[in-house]
Amino acid sequence: MDFLLTIAKPHIGIFTAIDAVHSEQFGNPAEIAREEVKMLKNTLEI
């Protein structure tokens, strides 16, 4: 997420769900939540 946020800042953030596909890339639910929060903190509108 850090790299993507250096390229573009989202205008709108929509948090829908955390699915099993996320657990393949992250070690635990807390890591998934931290990444989602990064995206939401960097949006203009939530």
Secondary structure, 3 states (H helix, E strand, C coil): CHHHHHHCCCCECCCCCCCHHHHCCCCCHHHHHHHHHHHHHCCCEC
